[in-house]
Amino acid sequence: MSTKRQLAQQLAVVAGFESPSAELEQYPTPPELAAHLIHVADLQGDVEDRTVVDLGTGTGMLALGAALRGPHRVVGVDVDRAALGTARENERRVGTAAEIGWVQADATRAPLAVEDATVVMNPPFGAQDGNEHADRAFLETASEIAAVSYSIHNEDSAEFVEAFADDNGGEVTHAFRAELDIERQFEFHDADSEALDAEVFRIEWS
């Protein structure tokens, strides 16, 4: 198994969004954070020989990280056709050996015939007006198809995530803080870059 640092180096070649959508909150997942999440999942036995589903995969960062750790197969789901095109290009850049299926669909209503999957996701935080609690719908999908899920949320989301899990047959087993380094990519951004505090949760679903 490659180290977490080596995994981050392999993911450093992953290209981001060519024309990111503010409405979809398309921010790239940093390779260091993706590597950390996948490394933790792998240590828990949640990647190797498992079906891994990346909901809202974007350009494929988490899906590709999982594909480098010996899964049975990986499925990346995103509504944006252009992002999936970049994800396919990133698959060639990274050079994964695992089978990856890229599915264009709404991740909150994904037409997936899978059960007991490991779900990994960096859902929208719901920062845009009219899009509050957007991550709730992603958690709903995870609760339907996953045995276990790993998801990135805005800071101070523990109460919400734990309550949602409790209400939907899940249990938060691990949580750790993370940081999202966001480069300026929309007109409403004031700074060239910003570090956002985030939290990652592992949930076991019954």
Secondary structure, DSSP 8 states (H G I E B T S, - for coil): ---HHHHHHHHTT----SS--TTTT-----HHHHHHHHHHHHHTTSSTTSEEEEET-TTTHHHHHHHTT--SEEEEEES-HHHHHHHHHHHHHHT--S-EEEEES-GGG------SEEEEE------STT-TTHHHHHHHHHHHHEEEEEEEEETT-HHHHHHHHHHTTEEEEEEEEEEEEEE--STT--SSEEEEEEEEEEEEE-
